[in-house]
């Protein structure tokens, strides 16, 4: 009769099976959506300095950050120019009168402490109710009030930044959903990773570079995962949280709709006018309203500058002006606006302090979006993002290294495919970003739709990198390293150096000028980052080349002396 299993042995067996299940979940969940997570981390890291990348990509914006300019003397003529442009596009410009057939519904302006140019926009109602409203956006030089030429692309804030949360794939919100799913999978992978690695504290200090590739890669994977674990958990969670109420779990429009309707009824008495009254009214001095808003903020103990300016129904009796304080000195985003009657300048209402739930949401969202003025924390975000990239990349490499010998013996191509996808994601993504910067400096500033050409260059370089990775991946099926890693590292080094050099040649803002003679750190920082990337890529390429050479060298028979041993024996 078989003896009964001891309870301690049964518990150990159960825990072992549970850990094996967690290992399976960690491996395959991380593999299937790790490519999306790599894009989120890489472009999220670049987005920490998106405004500085904008300055590099648009030389006309390379000046000191400016506060919100005067509405009465600077912004009003700019909005009139926007209206004239919208009417010209619609084919209904009334020259000489200054008043067209389009009617302004909303005018807005946005300023930050890191952005020298001002973002402005307007929504105009069409003369026919059946026609859609026309929206216009522009960048404004706040020093002169001149609109910057169209066609330029703010590569940092309009391309790299949205890339990390919807992959620049807004069609049917599929990009948002894919990134949200990847965020949830990352949380699962982090939890299962902790379960797998019982000796987390020891792995924090364990790195054995002299061991074979599989062991040292796993050490780096574990070390970066443990070191940045709080960072990874926080950003995965808040990344999902930001879009949860709007897209993933819109409970405010479903489960909480009765509560929302009750609150709306209670606030109806203090609500701002939702529509035009149809009665013409002049616009009072907006500058005076800004001064009053600043006075009220100072009285609350939170003096500051204007971050967001909104005008609704201008020229109508129901028009009002909303002024929000810039939030660069706090973690939470813009909020607590002060609303004025547009025709008289009297205060209609002040937004009350947010509730505890709303404050928590604003704080967590503000930590994720990092719009505050704190350079040390911003650099820590970059460090955490880079460790996330390293953790994911080494996870891919470990997966291939662990299985490629077995696949080579059985003739399977699974590791070759995974390795090619890893190359396309890790080095290919960096090549696409560097190639976009090179295209930005090569294409003339006056080129029509220059931004469209830059986007095309980005996707073209990435597609070429993916094709090259699959084309050069045959050695992986023979349990050797793919030369695509080395070749794309050399290509990345070349493109990064070319981008920094072209910036100096085409704009005159080389590193000697931007660091020493006329310091301008937004541009200097991007150039230095490109050169650092080139150095790291070149070092990686040299090491990969030596590893390929060792794998290609014929094996020394057992007992035979190596060339070094024979030389030493001869000298002896």
N, C-alpha and C positions, 0 to 999 in steps of 0.2 A: 504494500500500500504506500502511495506517494506521500511523503511528509508534507505537512502544511507549510506554506511560505511564512517566514517570520514577518511580523508587521513592519519592522524597519526596512526589510528587503522589499516588501510590497510598496512601501512609500517611495523608496528610491527608484524602483522600476516605474512607478506611476509618474514621478517627476521627470525621469529620463524620457519617457514617451511624450510627456507634455513639452519638454524642451525640444524634442525632435519635431513635433508638430509646429512649434513656434519657429524653428529653423526653416521649415518648409515655407511657412507664411512669409517670413522675412525675406527669404531668397527670391521667391517667385513674384510676390507683390512688388518688391523693390526692383526686380528686373523689368517687369512689364511696364511700370510707370516711372521707372528711374530716369528714363530719357526725358520725360516731361519735367520731372523735378530738377534735372540738371539745367534745363533752360530757365526754370523759375529762379534757381539760385544764382546762375551766372548773370542773367540780365537784371535780377534784383540787386546783385552786388554793384553792377554798373549804374543802376538807377539811384544808388545812394549819392552819386555825384552827377545826376542827370543834368542839372542846370550848368555845371561847369563844362560838361561835354557839349552842351548847346553853344557856349561861348566859343569853344574850339571850332565847332562846325559852322558858325555864322560870324565871320570876322567883323561884320558891321555892328555887332552887339558887344564888342569888347570894350566896355567902359565900366565905371564904378556903379554898383547898385544904387537905385534912386527910390525915394519915397513916392507915394501916390501924388501926382501933380495936381495943379489947380483944375477943377472941372470947368469953371467959367472961362478961363483963358486958354487952356490946353486941350482938354478932353472934348468940349463941345464942338470945336471945329473938326476934330477927328471923327466924331459921330456923323457930322454933316457930310464928310468925305465918304464914310461908309455908306450912307444913304444914297449919295450920288452914284457910287459904284454899283449898289444893288439895283438902282433904277436903270443904269446903263446896261447891266446884264439882262434886265427884264425888257429892255427895248422901249422904256417909257420915261426917259429923262426929259424934264422940263428945264431947258437951259435958261439961265438968267434969272429965274425966280427963286431958286434955292429951296423950293417946296415941290415935291414930286407927288406921284400918285400913291407911293407906298407910305404907310403910317407906322411910326415906331411903336412897338409894343413893349420892348424891354431893351435897356442899355446897361452894360455891365463892364467893369474894369477890375483887374486882379493884379496885385503887386506882391512880391516876396522879397526877403532880405538877401536872397542869392541871385535874383534875376534882374539885371539892369533894365531890360526892356519891359514894357507893360503889355499885358494881354488884355485886349478889349474885344467886345463883341456886341452885336445888336440883332434883334429879331424884328422884322418889319411885316406888317399885315398887308396882304395883297388887296387891291381895290375890290375884287370880286370875292364874296364870302366863300365861294366854292374852290378858290385857288389856295394852295398851301402857303404858309408864311415863309418868308425868305430869311435865312440866317447868314450873317457876315461875321467873320473873325479876322483880326489883324494883330500885328505886333507894332507897338508904338514906341518911338524914342521919346521918353518923358522929358528930355532936356529941351527939345524943340517942338514936340508935338507932331513930328513927321511920321507918316506911316512907312514902315519898312517894306521894301519890295516883296511881292508875293513870290511863291515858288520855292523859297528856301524851306528846308526841313529841319526842325529842332530835333536832331538825332537822339539826344539824350532823353528829353521829356516826351517827345511824340513818337518815338520808335522803341528805344531800349526799355523805357519805363513800362509802357503797356505790354511789351513782350513778356514780362515776367508774370502778368496776371491774366492775360487772355491770348497770348501767343500771336498777337496781331491777327486774330481770326475771329472777328466779331459776328460773323454770319450765324444767325439763329442762336447767338450766345454760346455756340459750341465751344469756343475757346475758354470761356468762363467755366463751363461745366467740366471740361477736361482738366483744367488746372485745379478746380475744387475737388474733383475726385482724386487727383494726385496728392493734394494736401491731406485728405483723409487717409489715403494709403500711407503717406509718410508718417502720420501719427501712429498707425498700426505698426509700421516697420520700426519705429523708435521703441515702442513698448515691447515688441517681440525681440528686438535687439538686446534690451536690458535683460529679458528673461534668458536669452541664449547665453549671455556672458555673465556668469555668476560672479566672477572675480573682477568686477568693474574697476575697483580702485587700483588693482595691480596693473590692469591693462592701460590705465591712464599713464603709467610710467614705462611701459614696455615698448621698445622699438629696437629691432634687431636687423639693421641694414645689411650686415654681413651674411645673413642667412639667405636661403634660396628665395626666388622672387615671390613664390606663393606665400611664404611665411612673413616676409617683410611687408608685402602688400597688405596682408591681413592685419599686421601690427599698425600700419598707418590708418587703415580703415577703422579699427577699433579706437585708436588714440584720438583721431579727429572727431569720431562720433561721440565719444565720452566727454572730451574737452568742451565741445560746443553743444552738448545735449540740451541744456536749458534754452539756448538760442534757437536750436532747431524746433523744439517743442513749441516755444512761444510763437515763432513766425509761422509755423504750419497752422497752429490753432487760430491766431488772429487773421491770417490770410483767408481762412474759411469764414471766420466771423464777420469780416467786413462786408462780404457779399451775401451772408446768410439771410438777413431780413429782406433784402431786395430781390434776390434771385433763387437761392437754394431752398429756403424755408420761409416764404412770404406769408407768415401767419398773421401779419397786420391786416392783410386783405382777405383773410379767410376766417381763421379761428377767432381772431380778436376784432373782427369787423364790428360787432355790436358795441363793444367797448369804445372803439374809435369813433363811431357815430355819436355816442353819448358825449364823449369829450368834445367833439366838433360842435355839438349843439351848445355845450356850456361856453365855448370860446367864440360863439358867433357874434356876441356883443362887441368883442375886442378884435375881431378878425379884420385883416386888411382888405381893401376893395379888390375883389377878384376880376372885375371887368371894368371897361371904360364906361363913364357916365354919358358920353356923347356930348358933353358941354366943354367948350374950349376954355382953357385956363392958362395963365402964364406960369413959367417956371421960376421959382424964387432962387436966390443965390445958394447953390449947393455948397460952395466954400464955407458959407456961414453955418450950414448944417454940419459940415465936417468939424468945424471949430467947436460947436456945441457938443457933438459926440465925444470929442477929445476931452472936453471939460467934464462930462459925465463919467467917462472912464477914469479920469484922475480922481474924481470924488469917490469912486468905488475902491480906490487904492490899486488900480491897474492901468496906469497911463501907458499910452502906446500910439502907434501909427495906424492908419487905415489899411486894411488888407484887401477888403472886397467892397466894391461900390455898386449898388444896383438901383436902377431907375425903372419903375413900372408905370405904364400908361403916361409917358411924358406929354405935356401939352393938353391934358385932360383934367377935369375937376376931381376925378378919382385917382389921379397920379400920386405916387408916394416914392420916397427915397429910402433905401435900406443901407445902412453903413455898418460894416462888421470890422472888428479890430483884428489887426495882424497878430497871429499867434506864435511868432518866432521865439518868444520868451517863455513858452509853456509847452507842455507835451500835447495837450488836447488841441484839436483842430479849431478852425474859426467858428465862432458862435456868439450868442448873446448880442445880436444886432440891435441897433436903435433905428426906429422907423419914423420918418418925418413926412408931413403932408407936403407934396411937391409945390403946390401953389402958394403956400404961406410960410413954410419952414417950421411950423409948430410940431412938437413931438406927438406922434400918435400912440406909440407904445414902446416899451423896452422889453426885450425878451427876458423872461425870468431865468434865474439860475437853473440849470438842468437838474433833473431828479437823480437819485443815487444810481439807478440803472443806466440812465443816459450818460451820466458822468463816467461811469465805468467803461461803457462802450466807447465814448470819446477818447478816454485815456488810452485804452488798449489800441484803438485804431491809430491814435496819434503816435504811439510808440512804434507801430509797424511802419507808418508812412514817413516818419522822421522829417517833419518839416520844421523842427525847432532849431535854434541856434546853439549847437553844442558839437564842436568839431571833434573832440576826443571820442564821444559816443558814436559819432558818424564813422570814424575810423574803426572803432570796435565792430560796428555793423559790417564793414568791409571785411575785416578779419574773420568774423563768423560766417559770412557768405562764402568766402574762399575756402574755409574749412568744410563747409557743406559741399562745395564742388569737389574737393579732394576726397571726401568721404564717399560720395556717389561714384566718382571715377574709379577709385580703388576697389569699390564693390564690383564694378563691371570687370576689372582686370582679374580680381580674385576668382570670380565665377568662371572666366575663361581658363585661367591657369590651373584650376582644380580639375577641369574636365577635358582639356584638349588632348591629353595623351590617350585617354579612353576613347574619345571620338576619333582620333587618328587611327587607332587599332581597328575600330569597327567600321571605319569609312564614313562616319556621319559628318554632316556639315554644320551642325548646330553651333559649335563654338566659333566657326568662321563667320557665321551670320551675326552672332552677338558681338564679336570683336569688331566687325565692320560698323555695326551700329554704334558701338562705343567710340570708335575713332570719329565717326561722323558727328557724334554729339559733343565729345570733349574738345578735340582740336578743330573739328569742322565748324563748330559754333563760334569759337574764338577767331577762326579765319574769316568767317562771314562778317563779324563785327569789325575786324581790322580792314578787310576789303572795302567795307562801306565807308570807313574814314578815308581810305586812299581815294576812292571815287569822289568823295566830297571835295577833296583838294584838287583833283584833276579836272573835274567838270567846271566850266566857267560859271561865274556867279550870275551872269545874265541869261543863262540857259533857261528856256521855258520849261516848267515842270521839272526843275532840277531835283526836287525831292523824290519824284517818281522814278527818275533814273537811279538815284541812290538806293531806293528800295529794291529795284531790279538787280542792282549789283550785289546787294546783300543776299538775295535768294539765289542768284546765279553762282556766287562763290560757295555758298553752302551746298548747293546741288553738285557742283564739281567736286567738292571735298568728299561728299557721300559716294559719288561714282568712283572716285579714286580709291576710297577705302575698300569698297567691294572688289574693285579690279585687282588691288595689290594684296588681298587677303588670303591667297592660296597657301602661303607657308603655315598659316594657323591650322589648316587641315592636316599638316604634317608635324604638328606639335611644336612649331617654332613661332617666333614673334613675327608679326606683320610689319613689313618695312613702311607701311603707310604711317605708322606712328612717327617714325624718325623723319620721313619726308615732309609730313605736314608740320612738324615742329620747326624744321628749317624754313618752310614757307611762311609760317607765322612770324618767325624772327625777321624774315625779309620784309613782310608787309608792315610790321610794327615800326621798323626803322624807316621804311619808305614814308609812312604816314607822318612821323615826326619830322623827317627831313622836308617833305613837301609843304608842311605847315610853315616852316621857316622860309622856304623859297617863294611860296605864293603870297604870303602875308607880311614877311619881314619880322614876324614875332618869333624869332628863334630863342633858344634857351638862354643865351647870353643876355638878350634883352629882357625876357620875361622873368628872369631870376635876379639879374644884377643891375642893369642900367635903368630899366623901367619895370619894376616887379609887377607882374600880373599873374597871380597864382592859379586862377582857374585854367588858363591855357598852359602855364608851365607844369601844373600837376598832371594834365592829360599827356603832355609830351614825356614827362618823366615816367609816368605809368606805362606808356608805350615802350620806352627803352628798357624798363625793368622787365616787361613781358618778353621783349626780344632776348634779353640775357637769359632768363629762365628757360625759354624755348630752346635756345642754342645749347645750353648745358644739358637739357633733357635729350636733345637730338644726339649729342656726342655720346652720352651714356648708352642710349639705345643702339647707336652704331657699334659700340664696343660689345654690347651684349649679342647683337647679331653676328659679329665676327666670331665670338666664342662658340656660338651655336653652329656656325658653318665650319669651324675647324674640325679636322678628323680626330676621332677619339684616340687616345694613347692606349695601346694594348697593356693589359695587366702585367706588371713586372718590368715593362720597358721604361727606360730613362727618358725624361723630357729634355728638350734642347737646353734648358737652363741647367739641368742636372749634369748633362754631358759637358757643358762649358766649364762648370765648376770643377768637375773631375779632371778635365784637361789642365786647368790652371793649378790644381793641386799636385 
